[in-house]
Amino acid sequence: MKKFVLFDIDFTLFDVQTFKDSNLKEYSVYKEVMQVLDETSKIAMLGIFSKGETEFQKTKLEKTGMAKFFKNEHMHIFVDKEANLTKIMDKYKDYKIFFIDDRLDLLYSAKKHLPEVFTIWVKRGWFAENQEPIVGFKADAEVENLSEVVRIVQLN
């Protein structure tokens, strides 16, 4: 089965704290991101599933050089990510989906809708730091950064 990896942008790929600290001038990714995207793109199709204003999120992808890894038809950016979750999961249901996000509640919702989705919780950023445990749910994998993602996608 073909593999499809859905990445969130903020706190997953894009370093929001550096952006804020630079007065919204420095667009940067976490240090492992470009290598992870490059290696993962060789074993799976890549997509974006992010919350925010579409043009601003796409600007982050462009200014950091990440855009080259994502085809336009696989970029899904919404003001309300939760409301569009089932539509996006259904779009890729013929793939083995890996959903990577810093928000445990979204991973939980994805798993409830599509139990076979492989959830990867990136434990960095505001949401991860302030997340209460969700009773009866644990992501399939938890990572501090994305460096383990290539191996996770290869093995599952």
One Martini backbone bead per residue (centre of mass of N, CA, C, O) as a GRO file, in nm:
protein
  156
    1MET     BB    1   0.097   0.036   0.022
    2LYS     BB    2   0.067   0.353  -0.001
    3LYS     BB    3   0.218   0.647   0.128
    4PHE     BB    4   0.097   0.911   0.361
    5VAL     BB    5   0.211   1.238   0.469
    6LEU     BB    6   0.084   1.448   0.727
    7PHE     BB    7   0.154   1.787   0.786
    8ASP     BB    8   0.207   2.014   0.995
    9ILE     BB    9   0.336   2.330   1.063
   10ASP     BB   10   0.309   2.443   1.341
   11PHE     BB   11   0.561   2.301   1.549
   12THR     BB   12   0.655   2.089   1.329
   13LEU     BB   13   0.815   2.265   1.103
   14PHE     BB   14   0.764   2.548   1.216
   15ASP     BB   15   0.933   2.814   1.390
   16VAL     BB   16   0.753   3.016   1.586
   17GLN     BB   17   0.946   3.138   1.796
   18THR     BB   18   1.147   3.268   1.602
   19PHE     BB   19   0.940   3.444   1.461
   20LYS     BB   20   0.856   3.606   1.712
   21ASP     BB   21   1.149   3.697   1.805
   22SER     BB   22   1.180   3.850   1.500
   23ASN     BB   23   0.922   4.011   1.435
   24LEU     BB   24   0.822   3.840   1.180
   25LYS     BB   25   1.101   3.778   0.986
   26GLU     BB   26   1.189   3.477   1.062
   27TYR     BB   27   1.197   3.204   0.850
   28SER     BB   28   1.177   2.879   1.011
   29VAL     BB   29   1.311   2.567   1.078
   30TYR     BB   30   1.381   2.295   1.198
   31LYS     BB   31   1.683   2.134   1.166
   32GLU     BB   32   1.548   1.844   1.051
   33VAL     BB   33   1.334   1.898   0.823
   34MET     BB   34   1.467   1.882   0.537
   35GLN     BB   35   1.571   1.592   0.563
   36VAL     BB   36   1.300   1.458   0.625
   37LEU     BB   37   1.154   1.541   0.367
   38ASP     BB   38   1.349   1.417   0.169
   39GLU     BB   39   1.338   1.119   0.274
   40THR     BB   40   1.025   1.083   0.279
   41SER     BB   41   0.975   1.146  -0.032
   42LYS     BB   42   1.102   0.852  -0.116
   43ILE     BB   43   0.851   0.675   0.054
   44ALA     BB   44   0.637   0.918   0.019
   45MET     BB   45   0.374   1.108   0.030
   46LEU     BB   46   0.314   1.462   0.064
   47GLY     BB   47   0.146   1.669   0.317
   48ILE     BB   48  -0.088   1.923   0.420
   49PHE     BB   49  -0.226   1.992   0.761
   50SER     BB   50  -0.363   2.311   0.838
   51LYS     BB   51  -0.378   2.598   1.035
   52GLY     BB   52  -0.509   2.889   0.871
   53GLU     BB   53  -0.392   3.110   0.647
   54THR     BB   54  -0.316   3.023   0.342
   55GLU     BB   55  -0.101   3.234   0.244
   56PHE     BB   56   0.070   3.232   0.501
   57GLN     BB   57   0.142   2.932   0.501
   58LYS     BB   58   0.270   2.933   0.216
   59THR     BB   59   0.491   3.137   0.284
   60LYS     BB   60   0.642   2.954   0.478
   61LEU     BB   61   0.712   2.739   0.266
   62GLU     BB   62   0.865   2.923   0.071
   63LYS     BB   63   1.078   3.078   0.267
   64THR     BB   64   1.201   2.776   0.360
   65GLY     BB   65   1.179   2.551   0.109
   66MET     BB   66   0.929   2.338   0.145
   67ALA     BB   67   0.736   2.348  -0.109
   68LYS     BB   68   0.882   2.129  -0.297
   69PHE     BB   69   0.736   1.877  -0.127
   70PHE     BB   70   0.447   2.011  -0.221
   71LYS     BB   71   0.157   1.967  -0.359
   72ASN     BB   72  -0.115   2.152  -0.402
   73GLU     BB   73  -0.331   1.907  -0.373
   74HIS     BB   74  -0.174   1.852  -0.068
   75MET     BB   75  -0.288   2.132   0.042
   76HIS     BB   76  -0.435   2.173   0.374
   77ILE     BB   77  -0.600   2.479   0.461
   78PHE     BB   78  -0.753   2.588   0.773
   79VAL     BB   79  -0.930   2.748   1.012
   80ASP     BB   80  -1.085   2.456   1.055
   81LYS     BB   81  -0.958   2.154   1.103
   82GLU     BB   82  -1.168   1.975   1.245
   83ALA     BB   83  -1.400   2.018   1.024
   84ASN     BB   84  -1.186   1.872   0.792
   85LEU     BB   85  -1.081   1.591   0.877
   86THR     BB   86  -1.262   1.375   0.736
   87LYS     BB   87  -1.212   1.467   0.445
   88ILE     BB   88  -0.903   1.412   0.447
   89MET     BB   89  -0.901   1.119   0.534
   90ASP     BB   90  -1.080   1.020   0.294
   91LYS     BB   91  -0.895   1.105   0.056
   92TYR     BB   92  -0.653   0.889   0.188
   93LYS     BB   93  -0.772   0.587   0.243
   94ASP     BB   94  -0.582   0.432   0.015
   95TYR     BB   95  -0.374   0.489   0.229
   96LYS     BB   96  -0.106   0.512   0.435
   97ILE     BB   97  -0.152   0.710   0.714
   98PHE     BB   98   0.041   0.990   0.830
   99PHE     BB   99  -0.012   1.186   1.128
  100ILE     BB  100   0.137   1.509   1.196
  101ASP     BB  101   0.127   1.657   1.531
  102ASP     BB  102   0.089   1.884   1.822
  103ARG     BB  103  -0.219   1.782   1.841
  104LEU     BB  104  -0.380   1.544   2.014
  105ASP     BB  105  -0.683   1.594   1.946
  106LEU     BB  106  -0.650   1.546   1.636
  107LEU     BB  107  -0.542   1.260   1.649
  108TYR     BB  108  -0.788   1.145   1.792
  109SER     BB  109  -0.998   1.217   1.574
  110ALA     BB  110  -0.867   1.057   1.347
  111LYS     BB  111  -0.883   0.775   1.489
  112LYS     BB  112  -1.189   0.768   1.518
  113HIS     BB  113  -1.248   0.781   1.208
  114LEU     BB  114  -0.947   0.633   1.138
  115PRO     BB  115  -0.795   0.372   1.284
  116GLU     BB  116  -0.545   0.331   1.065
  117VAL     BB  117  -0.415   0.570   1.146
  118PHE     BB  118  -0.094   0.717   1.189
  119THR     BB  119   0.011   0.860   1.487
  120ILE     BB  120   0.209   1.170   1.539
  121TRP     BB  121   0.354   1.321   1.820
  122VAL     BB  122   0.466   1.647   1.860
  123LYS     BB  123   0.658   1.751   2.152
  124ARG     BB  124   0.602   2.076   2.068
  125GLY     BB  125   0.496   2.350   2.198
  126TRP     BB  126   0.215   2.475   2.327
  127PHE     BB  127   0.016   2.234   2.298
  128ALA     BB  128   0.199   2.010   2.411
  129GLU     BB  129   0.263   2.154   2.690
  130ASN     BB  130  -0.080   2.183   2.747
  131GLN     BB  131  -0.146   1.879   2.750
  132GLU     BB  132  -0.380   1.668   2.828
  133PRO     BB  133  -0.471   1.377   2.879
  134ILE     BB  134  -0.628   1.114   2.692
  135VAL     BB  135  -0.853   0.902   2.758
  136GLY     BB  136  -0.768   0.611   2.577
  137PHE     BB  137  -0.515   0.777   2.445
  138LYS     BB  138  -0.246   0.706   2.209
  139ALA     BB  139  -0.013   0.757   2.019
  140ASP     BB  140   0.176   0.567   1.806
  141ALA     BB  141   0.371   0.822   1.824
  142GLU     BB  142   0.648   0.990   1.996
  143VAL     BB  143   0.806   1.313   1.945
  144GLU     BB  144   1.040   1.579   1.970
  145ASN     BB  145   1.109   1.527   1.670
  146LEU     BB  146   1.148   1.436   1.318
  147SER     BB  147   1.392   1.227   1.298
  148GLU     BB  148   1.202   0.951   1.325
  149VAL     BB  149   1.001   0.943   1.079
  150VAL     BB  150   1.136   0.775   0.863
  151ARG     BB  151   1.142   0.510   1.023
  152ILE     BB  152   0.840   0.491   1.081
  153VAL     BB  153   0.749   0.480   0.783
  154GLN     BB  154   0.915   0.232   0.700
  155LEU     BB  155   0.797   0.024   0.935
  156ASN     BB  156   0.457   0.086   0.866
   0.00000   0.00000   0.00000
